[in-house]
Amino acid sequence: MTTKLKTAMSKEEALNIARRLVQEAVDIANKAGIAPSSVVALHCPEAAVKDSGRDNDDSKTLNWSGVPVIIDDSVEGLFEMPELNNDLEQKPAFLVTQTTADLVQPDFERYKPSLERMAEDWQEEKNQFMREQANRKRDDKKSAKRSDKRQR
């Protein structure tokens, strides 16, 4: 049986091989206790950019220390976090302008501790918000039961 050497690889074949290699790198990083983003993003930070699903074509999503970064030029502050809501699945995200992202991306390690603290603070606020919502809901149910008993 003879094997033919391919002189050119299709884009699909190259993409499949690249994805396998990236997955292998991520798996190795995870086993070693290393954040996979610190391995992959260093070699191709532009690959971390993807569409955020917003209607605005200027809006993109990056990932800094596991936290999505939404580039939205309508943001007025340097770094903003999403408003808290009742969605249990809501996660922290950095809302930044393209200018801010361009400033942070090349020197990310310098900003990383502050950004991680911001995300942790947001998560603590979210947890507190959700506890308060649960307490309010429980209190509302108790009030409704008391009101029903009085009316009888």
KOLZA-747917 format. One line per field, with one value per atom (N, C-alpha, C, O, CB): residue number from 1; x, y, z. Coordinates in steps of 0.2 Angstrom, whole numbers, plus 5000, padded with zeros to 4 digits. Atoms other than C-alpha are relative to their C-alpha. Glycine has a CB too. Layout:
BEGIN
k = [NUM, ...]
px = [X, ...]
py = [Y, ...]
pz = [Z, ...]
//
This chain:
BEGIN
k = [1, 1, 1, 1, 1, 2, 2, 2, 2, 2, 3, 3, 3, 3, 3, 4, 4, 4, 4, 4, 5, 5, 5, 5, 5, 6, 6, 6, 6, 6, 7, 7, 7, 7, 7, 8, 8, 8, 8, 8, 9, 9, 9, 9, 9, 10, 10, 10, 10, 10, 11, 11, 11, 11, 11, 12, 12, 12, 12, 12, 13, 13, 13, 13, 13, 14, 14, 14, 14, 14, 15, 15, 15, 15, 15, 16, 16, 16, 16, 16, 17, 17, 17, 17, 17, 18, 18, 18, 18, 18, 19, 19, 19, 19, 19, 20, 20, 20, 20, 20, 21, 21, 21, 21, 21, 22, 22, 22, 22, 22, 23, 23, 23, 23, 23, 24, 24, 24, 24, 24, 25, 25, 25, 25, 25, 26, 26, 26, 26, 26, 27, 27, 27, 27, 27, 28, 28, 28, 28, 28, 29, 29, 29, 29, 29, 30, 30, 30, 30, 30, 31, 31, 31, 31, 31, 32, 32, 32, 32, 32, 33, 33, 33, 33, 33, 34, 34, 34, 34, 34, 35, 35, 35, 35, 35, 36, 36, 36, 36, 36, 37, 37, 37, 37, 37, 38, 38, 38, 38, 38, 39, 39, 39, 39, 39, 40, 40, 40, 40, 40, 41, 41, 41, 41, 41, 42, 42, 42, 42, 42, 43, 43, 43, 43, 43, 44, 44, 44, 44, 44, 45, 45, 45, 45, 45, 46, 46, 46, 46, 46, 47, 47, 47, 47, 47, 48, 48, 48, 48, 48, 49, 49, 49, 49, 49, 50, 50, 50, 50, 50, 51, 51, 51, 51, 51, 52, 52, 52, 52, 52, 53, 53, 53, 53, 53, 54, 54, 54, 54, 54, 55, 55, 55, 55, 55, 56, 56, 56, 56, 56, 57, 57, 57, 57, 57, 58, 58, 58, 58, 58, 59, 59, 59, 59, 59, 60, 60, 60, 60, 60, 61, 61, 61, 61, 61, 62, 62, 62, 62, 62, 63, 63, 63, 63, 63, 64, 64, 64, 64, 64, 65, 65, 65, 65, 65, 66, 66, 66, 66, 66, 67, 67, 67, 67, 67, 68, 68, 68, 68, 68, 69, 69, 69, 69, 69, 70, 70, 70, 70, 70, 71, 71, 71, 71, 71, 72, 72, 72, 72, 72, 73, 73, 73, 73, 73, 74, 74, 74, 74, 74, 75, 75, 75, 75, 75, 76, 76, 76, 76, 76, 77, 77, 77, 77, 77, 78, 78, 78, 78, 78, 79, 79, 79, 79, 79, 80, 80, 80, 80, 80, 81, 81, 81, 81, 81, 82, 82, 82, 82, 82, 83, 83, 83, 83, 83, 84, 84, 84, 84, 84, 85, 85, 85, 85, 85, 86, 86, 86, 86, 86, 87, 87, 87, 87, 87, 88, 88, 88, 88, 88, 89, 89, 89, 89, 89, 90, 90, 90, 90, 90, 91, 91, 91, 91, 91, 92, 92, 92, 92, 92, 93, 93, 93, 93, 93, 94, 94, 94, 94, 94, 95, 95, 95, 95, 95, 96, 96, 96, 96, 96, 97, 97, 97, 97, 97, 98, 98, 98, 98, 98, 99, 99, 99, 99, 99, 100, 100, 100, 100, 100, 101, 101, 101, 101, 101, 102, 102, 102, 102, 102, 103, 103, 103, 103, 103, 104, 104, 104, 104, 104, 105, 105, 105, 105, 105, 106, 106, 106, 106, 106, 107, 107, 107, 107, 107, 108, 108, 108, 108, 108, 109, 109, 109, 109, 109, 110, 110, 110, 110, 110, 111, 111, 111, 111, 111, 112, 112, 112, 112, 112, 113, 113, 113, 113, 113, 114, 114, 114, 114, 114, 115, 115, 115, 115, 115, 116, 116, 116, 116, 116, 117, 117, 117, 117, 117, 118, 118, 118, 118, 118, 119, 119, 119, 119, 119, 120, 120, 120, 120, 120, 121, 121, 121, 121, 121, 122, 122, 122, 122, 122, 123, 123, 123, 123, 123, 124, 124, 124, 124, 124, 125, 125, 125, 125, 125, 126, 126, 126, 126, 126, 127, 127, 127, 127, 127, 128, 128, 128, 128, 128, 129, 129, 129, 129, 129, 130, 130, 130, 130, 130, 131, 131, 131, 131, 131, 132, 132, 132, 132, 132, 133, 133, 133, 133, 133, 134, 134, 134, 134, 134, 135, 135, 135, 135, 135, 136, 136, 136, 136, 136, 137, 137, 137, 137, 137, 138, 138, 138, 138, 138, 139, 139, 139, 139, 139, 140, 140, 140, 140, 140, 141, 141, 141, 141, 141, 142, 142, 142, 142, 142, 143, 143, 143, 143, 143, 144, 144, 144, 144, 144, 145, 145, 145, 145, 145, 146, 146, 146, 146, 146, 147, 147, 147, 147, 147, 148, 148, 148, 148, 148, 149, 149, 149, 149, 149, 150, 150, 150, 150, 150, 151, 151, 151, 151, 151, 152, 152, 152, 152, 152]
px = [5004, 5000, 5004, 5009, 4995, 4996, 5007, 4996, 4990, 5002, 5003, 5003, 5002, 5008, 5001, 4999, 5002, 5001, 4997, 4994, 4999, 5010, 4996, 4996, 5007, 5004, 4998, 5005, 5009, 4994, 4996, 5007, 4996, 4999, 5002, 5004, 4992, 4995, 4992, 4997, 5005, 4980, 4994, 4995, 5003, 5006, 4962, 4999, 5002, 4994, 5002, 4956, 4997, 4999, 4996, 5003, 4945, 5004, 5004, 4994, 4995, 4959, 5004, 5006, 5004, 4996, 4970, 4997, 4999, 5003, 5004, 4956, 4999, 5000, 4994, 5001, 4953, 5006, 5006, 4998, 4994, 4971, 5002, 5004, 5006, 4999, 4973, 4996, 4998, 4999, 5005, 4958, 5002, 5002, 4993, 4997, 4965, 5006, 5007, 5001, 4994, 4982, 4998, 5001, 5004, 5002, 4973, 4997, 4998, 4996, 5004, 4962, 5005, 5005, 4995, 4995, 4978, 5004, 5005, 5005, 4997, 4986, 4996, 4999, 5002, 5005, 4971, 5000, 5000, 4993, 5000, 4970, 5006, 5006, 4999, 4993, 4989, 5000, 5002, 5005, 5000, 4987, 4995, 4997, 4998, 5005, 4972, 5003, 5002, 4993, 4997, 4981, 5006, 5007, 5003, 4994, 4996, 4997, 5001, 5005, 5003, 4984, 5002, 5002, 5003, 4999, 4988, 4993, 4990, 5006, 5006, 4974, 5001, 5006, 4998, 4999, 4972, 5000, 5004, 4994, 5000, 4969, 5007, 5009, 4995, 4993, 4987, 5004, 5010, 5002, 4996, 4994, 4998, 5002, 4999, 5003, 4983, 5000, 5003, 4993, 5001, 4980, 5007, 5008, 4997, 4993, 4999, 5002, 5006, 5005, 4997, 5002, 4995, 4997, 5000, 5005, 4986, 4995, 4989, 4997, 5005, 4977, 4994, 4988, 5003, 5006, 4967, 4995, 4989, 5003, 5004, 4960, 4994, 4989, 5004, 5005, 4951, 4994, 4989, 5003, 5005, 4940, 4995, 4996, 5003, 5005, 4923, 4994, 4994, 4998, 5006, 4906, 4996, 4996, 4995, 5003, 4896, 4993, 4989, 5001, 5007, 4879, 4996, 4990, 4998, 5004, 4874, 4999, 5002, 5004, 5002, 4866, 5006, 5007, 4994, 4995, 4881, 5006, 5009, 5002, 4994, 4895, 5006, 5011, 5000, 4994, 4907, 5001, 5007, 5000, 4999, 4904, 5003, 5001, 4993, 4996, 4916, 5001, 5000, 5007, 4999, 4920, 5007, 5009, 4995, 4994, 4937, 4999, 4994, 5006, 5000, 4942, 5006, 5011, 4999, 4994, 4953, 4999, 4994, 5000, 5000, 4956, 4994, 4991, 5002, 5006, 4941, 4994, 4988, 5000, 5006, 4929, 4999, 5004, 5001, 5001, 4921, 5001, 5000, 4993, 4999, 4926, 4996, 4998, 5008, 5004, 4913, 5002, 5002, 4992, 4998, 4919, 4994, 4991, 5006, 5006, 4906, 5001, 5002, 4994, 4998, 4910, 4995, 4996, 5002, 5005, 4894, 5001, 4998, 4993, 4998, 4902, 5003, 5007, 5005, 4998, 4905, 5006, 5011, 4995, 4995, 4917, 5006, 5006, 4998, 4994, 4934, 4999, 5000, 5006, 5002, 4928, 4993, 4993, 5005, 5007, 4910, 4998, 5001, 4995, 5002, 4902, 4992, 4989, 5001, 5007, 4884, 4996, 4998, 4998, 5005, 4869, 4998, 4997, 4994, 5002, 4864, 4993, 4989, 5001, 5007, 4848, 4998, 5002, 4999, 5002, 4838, 5002, 5000, 4992, 4997, 4846, 5005, 5010, 5002, 4995, 4854, 5006, 5012, 4997, 4995, 4865, 5005, 5010, 4998, 4996, 4872, 5007, 5008, 4996, 4993, 4891, 5003, 5000, 5003, 4997, 4903, 5003, 5004, 5006, 4997, 4909, 5003, 5000, 4995, 4997, 4920, 4997, 4997, 5008, 5003, 4911, 5005, 5006, 4993, 4994, 4925, 4999, 4996, 5007, 4999, 4928, 5006, 5010, 5001, 4995, 4939, 5007, 5012, 4999, 4994, 4952, 5003, 5009, 4999, 4998, 4952, 5003, 5008, 4994, 4998, 4954, 5007, 5011, 4995, 4994, 4968, 5006, 5012, 5000, 4995, 4977, 5002, 5008, 4997, 4999, 4975, 5003, 5008, 4993, 4998, 4978, 5007, 5010, 4997, 4992, 4997, 5003, 5009, 5003, 4996, 5001, 4995, 4994, 5002, 5006, 4987, 5003, 4999, 4998, 4998, 4998, 5000, 4999, 5007, 4999, 5000, 4993, 4992, 5002, 5006, 4981, 4996, 4991, 4996, 5004, 4976, 4998, 4992, 5005, 5002, 4976, 4994, 4989, 5005, 5006, 4964, 4994, 4988, 5002, 5006, 4953, 4997, 4991, 5002, 5002, 4952, 4996, 4991, 5006, 5004, 4947, 4994, 4989, 5005, 5006, 4934, 4995, 4989, 5001, 5005, 4926, 4998, 4992, 5004, 5002, 4927, 4995, 4990, 5007, 5004, 4919, 4993, 4988, 5003, 5007, 4905, 4997, 4991, 5001, 5003, 4902, 4998, 4992, 5005, 5002, 4901, 4993, 4989, 5005, 5006, 4888, 4995, 4989, 5002, 5005, 4879, 4997, 4991, 5002, 5002, 4878, 4996, 4990, 5006, 5004, 4872, 4993, 4988, 5004, 5006, 4859, 4995, 4989, 5002, 5005, 4852, 4998, 4992, 5004, 5003, 4851, 4995, 4990, 5006, 5005, 4842, 4993, 4988, 5002, 5006, 4830, 4996, 4990, 5002, 5003, 4827, 4996, 4991, 5005, 5004, 4823, 4994, 4989, 5005, 5006, 4812, 4994, 4988, 5002, 5006, 4802, 4997, 4991, 5003, 5002, 4801, 4996, 4990, 5006, 5004, 4795, 4993, 4988, 5004, 5006, 4782, 4995, 4989, 5002, 5005, 4775, 4997, 4991, 5004, 5003, 4774, 4995, 4990, 5006, 5005, 4765, 4993, 4988, 5003, 5006, 4753, 4996, 4990, 5002, 5003, 4749, 4997, 4991, 5005, 5003, 4746, 4994, 4989, 5005, 5005, 4735, 4994, 4988, 5002, 5005, 4725, 4996, 4990, 5003, 5003, 4722, 4996, 4991, 5006, 5004, 4716, 4993, 4988, 5004, 5006, 4703, 4995, 4989, 5002, 5004, 4696, 4996, 4992, 5004]
py = [4994, 5000, 5006, 5007, 5000, 4994, 5017, 5005, 5006, 5001, 4994, 5033, 5006, 5007, 5001, 4994, 5049, 5006, 5007, 5002, 4994, 5065, 5005, 5007, 5001, 4995, 5079, 5007, 5008, 5002, 4994, 5095, 5006, 5011, 5002, 4995, 5106, 4997, 4992, 5004, 5003, 5104, 5005, 5011, 5001, 4996, 5110, 5004, 5003, 4996, 4996, 5124, 4996, 4997, 5006, 5004, 5112, 4995, 4994, 4996, 5005, 5099, 5004, 5002, 4997, 4996, 5113, 5002, 5002, 5006, 4998, 5119, 4995, 4996, 5003, 5006, 5102, 4998, 4997, 4994, 5001, 5099, 5005, 5004, 5000, 4995, 5116, 5000, 5001, 5007, 5000, 5114, 4994, 4995, 4998, 5005, 5097, 5002, 5000, 4994, 4998, 5105, 5005, 5004, 5003, 4995, 5119, 4997, 4998, 5006, 5004, 5107, 4996, 4996, 4995, 5003, 5097, 5005, 5003, 4997, 4995, 5113, 5002, 5003, 5006, 4998, 5118, 4994, 4995, 5001, 5006, 5100, 5000, 4998, 4994, 5001, 5100, 5006, 5005, 5001, 4994, 5118, 4998, 5000, 5006, 5002, 5112, 4995, 4996, 4998, 5005, 5097, 5003, 5000, 4994, 4997, 5108, 5006, 5009, 5002, 4995, 5120, 5007, 5012, 5000, 4994, 5134, 5002, 4998, 4999, 4997, 5145, 4999, 5002, 5007, 5001, 5139, 5007, 5007, 4996, 4994, 5157, 5003, 5007, 5005, 4997, 5162, 4996, 4999, 4999, 5004, 5148, 5002, 5004, 4993, 4999, 5151, 5008, 5010, 4998, 4993, 5170, 5004, 5008, 5004, 4997, 5174, 4999, 5003, 4997, 5002, 5166, 5003, 5004, 4993, 4997, 5173, 5004, 5001, 4994, 4996, 5186, 5002, 5003, 5006, 4998, 5191, 4994, 4996, 5002, 5005, 5174, 5000, 4996, 4993, 4999, 5178, 5004, 5004, 5002, 4996, 5190, 4996, 4992, 5006, 5003, 5184, 5005, 5009, 4993, 4996, 5191, 4999, 4993, 4998, 5000, 5195, 4998, 4997, 5006, 5001, 5192, 5006, 5006, 4995, 4994, 5210, 5003, 5001, 5006, 4997, 5220, 5004, 5005, 5004, 4996, 5232, 4997, 4993, 5005, 5003, 5227, 5002, 4998, 5002, 4998, 5236, 4997, 4997, 5008, 5004, 5225, 4994, 4990, 4999, 5006, 5211, 4998, 5002, 5001, 5002, 5200, 4997, 4993, 4994, 5003, 5196, 4996, 4996, 5006, 5003, 5186, 5001, 5000, 4992, 4999, 5192, 4997, 4998, 5008, 5004, 5180, 4997, 4996, 5005, 5004, 5170, 5004, 5002, 4996, 4995, 5186, 5003, 5006, 5005, 4997, 5191, 5008, 5011, 4998, 4993, 5208, 5002, 5000, 5002, 4998, 5216, 5007, 5012, 5000, 4994, 5230, 5003, 5001, 4999, 4996, 5243, 5007, 5010, 4998, 4993, 5261, 5004, 5010, 5002, 4996, 5267, 5000, 5004, 4997, 5000, 5263, 5007, 5010, 4995, 4993, 5280, 4999, 5004, 5004, 5000, 5274, 4996, 4993, 4996, 5004, 5266, 4992, 4989, 5002, 5007, 5249, 5000, 5003, 4996, 5001, 5245, 4993, 4989, 5004, 5006, 5230, 5000, 5005, 4997, 5000, 5224, 5001, 5000, 4993, 4998, 5230, 4993, 4988, 5004, 5006, 5216, 4999, 5004, 5000, 5002, 5207, 4993, 4990, 5000, 5006, 5192, 4994, 4988, 5000, 5006, 5180, 4996, 4999, 5002, 5004, 5166, 4999, 4998, 4994, 5002, 5163, 5006, 5006, 4997, 4994, 5181, 5000, 4998, 5007, 5000, 5182, 5007, 5011, 4995, 4993, 5197, 5000, 4995, 5000, 4998, 5205, 5007, 5011, 4999, 4993, 5220, 5003, 5001, 5000, 4996, 5233, 5006, 5010, 5003, 4996, 5243, 5003, 5000, 4997, 4998, 5254, 4997, 4994, 5008, 5003, 5248, 5004, 5000, 5002, 4997, 5261, 4997, 4996, 5008, 5003, 5254, 4993, 4991, 5000, 5007, 5236, 5001, 4996, 4997, 4999, 5242, 5002, 5000, 5005, 4998, 5250, 4994, 4993, 5005, 5006, 5234, 4994, 4991, 4999, 5006, 5220, 4999, 4994, 5000, 5002, 5222, 5000, 4997, 5006, 5000, 5225, 4997, 5000, 5007, 5003, 5214, 4998, 4999, 4993, 5002, 5207, 5006, 5004, 4997, 4994, 5224, 5002, 5004, 5007, 4999, 5226, 4994, 4995, 5003, 5006, 5208, 5000, 4999, 4994, 5000, 5210, 5004, 5002, 5002, 4995, 5225, 4997, 4998, 5007, 5002, 5217, 4994, 4993, 4998, 5005, 5201, 5002, 4999, 4995, 4997, 5211, 5002, 5001, 5005, 4997, 5220, 4994, 4995, 5004, 5006, 5203, 4997, 4995, 4995, 5003, 5196, 5004, 5002, 4999, 4996, 5211, 5000, 5000, 5008, 5000, 5211, 4993, 4993, 5000, 5007, 5192, 5000, 4997, 4994, 4999, 5196, 5004, 5002, 5003, 4996, 5210, 4996, 4996, 5006, 5004, 5198, 4995, 4994, 4996, 5004, 5185, 5003, 5000, 4996, 4996, 5198, 5002, 5001, 5006, 4998, 5204, 4994, 4995, 5003, 5006, 5186, 4998, 4996, 4995, 5002, 5183, 5005, 5003, 5001, 4994, 5200, 4998, 4999, 5007, 5001, 5195, 4994, 4994, 4999, 5006, 5178, 5001, 4999, 4994, 4998, 5186, 5004, 5003, 5004, 4996, 5198, 4996, 4997, 5006, 5004, 5185, 4996, 4995, 4995, 5004, 5174, 5005, 5003, 4998, 4995, 5190, 5001, 5002, 5006, 4998, 5194, 4994, 4995, 5001, 5006, 5176, 5000, 4998, 4993, 5000, 5177, 5005, 5004, 5001, 4994, 5194, 4998, 4999, 5006, 5003, 5186, 4995, 4995, 4998, 5005, 5172, 5003, 5001, 4994, 4997, 5183, 5004, 5004, 5005, 4996, 5194, 4995, 4997, 5004, 5004, 5179, 4997, 4997, 4994, 5002, 5173, 5005, 5003, 4998, 4994, 5190, 5001, 5002, 5006, 4999, 5190, 4995, 4996, 5001, 5005, 5174, 5001, 4996, 4993]
pz = [5000, 5000, 5000, 5004, 5006, 5000, 4995, 5003, 5002, 4993, 4997, 5004, 4996, 4994, 5007, 5004, 4995, 5004, 5009, 4995, 4996, 5002, 4998, 4992, 5001, 5002, 5002, 5000, 5005, 5005, 5001, 4996, 5003, 5005, 4993, 4997, 5002, 5004, 5003, 4994, 4995, 5016, 4999, 4998, 5007, 5000, 5015, 5006, 5012, 4999, 4994, 5027, 5005, 5011, 4998, 4995, 5035, 5004, 5010, 4997, 4997, 5038, 5005, 5011, 4995, 4996, 5045, 5006, 5012, 4996, 4994, 5056, 5005, 5011, 4998, 4996, 5063, 5004, 5010, 4996, 4997, 5067, 5005, 5011, 4995, 4995, 5075, 5006, 5012, 4996, 4994, 5086, 5004, 5010, 4997, 4996, 5092, 5004, 5010, 4995, 4996, 5096, 5005, 5011, 4995, 4995, 5105, 5006, 5012, 4997, 4995, 5115, 5004, 5010, 4997, 4997, 5119, 5005, 5011, 4995, 4995, 5126, 5006, 5011, 4995, 4994, 5136, 5005, 5011, 4997, 4996, 5143, 5005, 5011, 4997, 4996, 5148, 5005, 5011, 4995, 4995, 5156, 5006, 5011, 4996, 4994, 5166, 5005, 5011, 4997, 4996, 5172, 5005, 5010, 4996, 4997, 5177, 5005, 5008, 4996, 4996, 5186, 4997, 5001, 5007, 5004, 5173, 4997, 4994, 4995, 5003, 5167, 4992, 4990, 5002, 5007, 5149, 4995, 4991, 4997, 5004, 5143, 5000, 4995, 5003, 4999, 5149, 4995, 4993, 5007, 5005, 5137, 4993, 4989, 5001, 5006, 5122, 4998, 4992, 4999, 5002, 5122, 4999, 4995, 5006, 5001, 5123, 4993, 4990, 5005, 5007, 5106, 4995, 4989, 4999, 5005, 5097, 5004, 5003, 4996, 4997, 5107, 4996, 4998, 5003, 5004, 5092, 4999, 4997, 4993, 5000, 5092, 5005, 5005, 5000, 4994, 5108, 4998, 5002, 5006, 5002, 5099, 4996, 4992, 4995, 5003, 5094, 5000, 5004, 5003, 5000, 5090, 5007, 5009, 4994, 4993, 5106, 4999, 5004, 5004, 5001, 5097, 5001, 5000, 5005, 5000, 5099, 4993, 4988, 5004, 5006, 5085, 4997, 4991, 5000, 5002, 5085, 4997, 5000, 5006, 5003, 5073, 5003, 5003, 4993, 4996, 5084, 5006, 5009, 5001, 4993, 5099, 4999, 4995, 5002, 5000, 5102, 5007, 5011, 4996, 4993, 5116, 5000, 4996, 5002, 4999, 5123, 5007, 5010, 5001, 4994, 5138, 5004, 5002, 4999, 4996, 5152, 5007, 5010, 5001, 4994, 5166, 5001, 5007, 5006, 5000, 5162, 5000, 5001, 5006, 5000, 5162, 4993, 4990, 5006, 5006, 5146, 5000, 5005, 4997, 5001, 5140, 4994, 4988, 4999, 5006, 5129, 4998, 5002, 5002, 5003, 5118, 4997, 4992, 4995, 5002, 5116, 5001, 5006, 5005, 5000, 5111, 5003, 5004, 4993, 4996, 5120, 5007, 5011, 4998, 4993, 5137, 5001, 4998, 5001, 4998, 5146, 5005, 5005, 5003, 4995, 5160, 4997, 4991, 5006, 5002, 5159, 5000, 4995, 5004, 4999, 5165, 5003, 5008, 5004, 4997, 5168, 5001, 4997, 4996, 4999, 5175, 4998, 4999, 5007, 5002, 5170, 5007, 5012, 4997, 4994, 5181, 5002, 4999, 4998, 4997, 5193, 4998, 4998, 5008, 5002, 5188, 5004, 5007, 4993, 4997, 5194, 4997, 4999, 5001, 5004, 5181, 5004, 5006, 4993, 4996, 5191, 4996, 4999, 5002, 5004, 5176, 4998, 4995, 4993, 5002, 5175, 5003, 5009, 5003, 4998, 5176, 4999, 4996, 4996, 5001, 5177, 4993, 4990, 5006, 5006, 5162, 5000, 5004, 4994, 5001, 5158, 4994, 4989, 5000, 5006, 5147, 4999, 5003, 5002, 5001, 5139, 4993, 4989, 5001, 5007, 5124, 4996, 5000, 5000, 5004, 5110, 5002, 5003, 4992, 4998, 5116, 5006, 5007, 5001, 4994, 5133, 4999, 5002, 5005, 5001, 5127, 4996, 4998, 4995, 5004, 5115, 5005, 5005, 4995, 4994, 5131, 5004, 5006, 5004, 4995, 5142, 4997, 4999, 5003, 5003, 5130, 4999, 5001, 4993, 5001, 5126, 5007, 5007, 4996, 4993, 5145, 5005, 5010, 5002, 4996, 5152, 5007, 5012, 4997, 4994, 5166, 5005, 5011, 5000, 4996, 5173, 5003, 5009, 4997, 4998, 5174, 5004, 5007, 4995, 4998, 5179, 5007, 5008, 4999, 4993, 5198, 5001, 5005, 5005, 4999, 5197, 4997, 5000, 4998, 5004, 5184, 5004, 5005, 4993, 4997, 5194, 5007, 5008, 5002, 4994, 5210, 4998, 5002, 5003, 5003, 5200, 4999, 5001, 4994, 5001, 5195, 5006, 5007, 4995, 4994, 5212, 5004, 5007, 5004, 4996, 5220, 4996, 5000, 4999, 5004, 5206, 5002, 5004, 4993, 4999, 5210, 5007, 5009, 4999, 4993, 5229, 5000, 5004, 5004, 5000, 5225, 4997, 4999, 4996, 5003, 5214, 5005, 5005, 4994, 4995, 5228, 5005, 5007, 5003, 4995, 5240, 4997, 5001, 5003, 5003, 5228, 4999, 5001, 4993, 5000, 5225, 5007, 5007, 4997, 4993, 5244, 5002, 5004, 5005, 4998, 5246, 4996, 4999, 4998, 5004, 5232, 5002, 5003, 4992, 4997, 5239, 5007, 5008, 5001, 4994, 5256, 4999, 5002, 5005, 5001, 5249, 4997, 4999, 4994, 5003, 5239, 5006, 5006, 4995, 4995, 5255, 5005, 5007, 5004, 4996, 5265, 4997, 5000, 5002, 5003, 5252, 5000, 5001, 4992, 4999, 5253, 5007, 5008, 4998, 4993, 5272, 5001, 5004, 5005, 5000, 5270, 4997, 4999, 4997, 5003, 5258, 5004, 5004, 4993, 4996, 5269, 5006, 5007, 5002, 4994, 5284, 4998, 5001, 5003, 5003, 5273, 4999, 5000, 4994, 5002, 5267, 5007, 5007, 4996, 4994, 5285, 5003, 5006, 5005, 4997, 5291, 4996, 4999, 4999, 5004, 5277, 5001, 4999, 4992, 4999, 5281, 5007, 5008, 5001]
//
